[in-house]
Amino acid sequence: MNLRSLQGLAGPHYIGLLALALLAFGNTVGAQPLKHPNPSEQALRGAALEGQIELVRASLDQGASPDAVDPDGRTALMMAAFNGHTETVRLLMDRGAKTNVLDGVGRTALMYAAAGPYAHTVQFLIDRGADLDIRDTEEGFTALMFAAAEGQAEVVEVLLSHGANIKITDKDGDTALDFAEKNGHQEAAKILRTDFSLRSK
């Protein structure tokens, strides 16, 4: 279980998309009218992944849909969340991106953010209505499980402070605490054990 390495969000494909966004953005500078078609929604996702907020804004201004998906069902919001680009997340949501859209395996932007050291992005998504306890359709993982498996202790704390369900199990019967312990993330495991004890009283 490793959302950071399994999603294929880095590499030549998205570098190419960012280049497309850069080319499109170059046509928005100054008073000259646009000479090329609107930037593609692929370019929007590439710019979101890199946190290129002005390119994201330009793409949206030119008509790109914030909720358009790639072949794996991923949106620009998921891309921005994956790398902790909170201001890009804010812009996308201000322009209509939906918080709880599911990708092709049932994962949300919150899950993408929770797998990285991005407590600020996680907090922002929660403030904007992210569902803490959605389980993906592939393995039954929650945002808390992703955070625990990656040892993101601060993210674990944020999720628990907002009521994430520590008792949910995946399809194999494992909890977030199990993932933290199996992967040797002692700080995250300690936080989860403490929370579990408090809720059990």
N, C-alpha and C positions, 0 to 999 in steps of 0.2 A: 504494500500500500504506500504509494509515494506520488501524490498529486504533482509535486514539484518536478518530477522527472518523467512522468508518464504522459503528459498532455501534449507534447510536441509543439510548444508555444514559441520555441526559439529556433533559429536556423535560417537558412537561405530564403525559405518561402516568405517568412514575415519580414525579413530584411528587404526583400523585393517589394513587398507591399508598402513598407515605409517609404521606399524610394518613390513609389507611385504617388503617395500622399504629398511628399515634398514637391514633386513636379506640379501637382494640382494646386498646392498652396502658393507656389510661386506666381500663379496667375491671379491671385487675389490681392496682391500688394499694389498700392497706389490707386489711381483713379481710372486705370485702363479697364475696359470691360473684359469679361472672361472670354477666352478664345478656344477653350477646350470644354468637353462635356464635364458634368459633375464628377467629382472623385468617386470611385467605386466604394461600395460598403466593405470590400476587402481592405482597401486602403485605410478606411476608418478604423477597422480593427487593428491593423498594423500600427497605426499611429497611437491608438489607445494602449496597446501593449508596451510601447516605448515611452508613454507619458508625454507625448508631444501634443500638449493641450491646444496650442494654436492650430495645429493641423487637424485635430479632432473638431475644433470649433468651425474651421473652414469647411470641412467635409459635411458637417451637419447643416451649415448655412446653405450649402449647395444641394441639399436634399437627401443626403444619405440617411437611412433609417437607423436610429440608435439600437433597435432590437433585431436588426437583420443578423442572420446566423451563418456561420461557415459550414462546411460539410459535416462537421462533428457537432453542430448545434450550438456553437459558442458565440456569444455576443461580444460587442465592444466593451460592455460593462465587465464581463468576465475577464477579458484581456487586461483591462486597467487594474482590476482588483488583484489579479494574479501577481502583478509586480508592485502592488501597494501604492498606486498613483491616485491618492485620495482626491486631489483636486480634479483630476480627469474623471474620476467616478462621480464627483459632485456635478460637473458639467453635464455628463451624460444623463444623469438622473434629472437634473433641472430641465433637460431637453426631452424628457419623456421616457427614458430607459426604465424598464420594469425591473424591480428588485429580485423577484423570485422566479424569473424565467429559468427553465431547466435545459441543460445541454443534452446531448444525445444519450448520456448515461445517467441523467437525472441529477446532475450537479448544478449548484447555484453559484452566483458570484461570491456569496459569503464563504462557501467552501473553498473557492479559489484563493481568496484572501487569507482564510484561516490557516492554510497550509504553509504560509510564509510568516516572516516576522513583522506583520503589519497590523498590530493591534489598533492603530488609529483608523485604518481602513475598515477593519471589522467593526469598530465602534460606530463609524459613520453609517455603514450599511444597516446595522441594527437600528440606529436612530431613524433611518428611512424605511423601516418596516421589514427588514429581512427576517425570514422565518428561521429560527435557530435549529429546529429539530427535523427539517426535511431530511429524508434518507435517500441516498442515490439508488437508482434502480439496478445497478450492476452488482453491488456488494452490500448495500444497506448501510453505507457509511454516512455519518453526519459531519457537520462542520467541526464539532468538538472532537470527533475521532481523528479527523485530519490534523487538527492542531496538536492533539496528544501524540499522534504517531510521528510527527515531525519535531516534537519537543518544543513547541512554541508556548512556553509557560505563560507569558504575558497574554497571549491570545486566549489560552485556556481560562485564565482569570477573568478576562472580559466576558467571554461566553457564559461562564458560570454565574457571574454577577448579574447577568440578565436572565437567568433561569434556564439555561440549556440543560436538557435532561441527561443526567450522568448515567442513568440506568438503561438507556437504549442499547440494544445489542445489534450487531450486524448479522449477516446471514450465517456466519459461523458461530454465533453466540458470544462474540467478543465485545467488550465495552471499551470506552475511551481509556479507562484506567488500564485495561489489559494491553492496549496498544502502547501506552506510555511505558509500562513496565517491560514489555517484550523488546522494545527498542532502546532500553537503557536510559530513558529520559527521567531521571530521578526527581528533578524539580517539578516537572509537570505532573508526575505520579504523586508526589507529596501533596500538591494542590488538590488533585482529584480525590485522594484519600481523605483529606481534611473535609472537603465539601461533602463527600459521601457520608462521613460520620455525622456532620452537622444535620444533614437532611434526614438521617435515620433516627434521630432522637425524637 
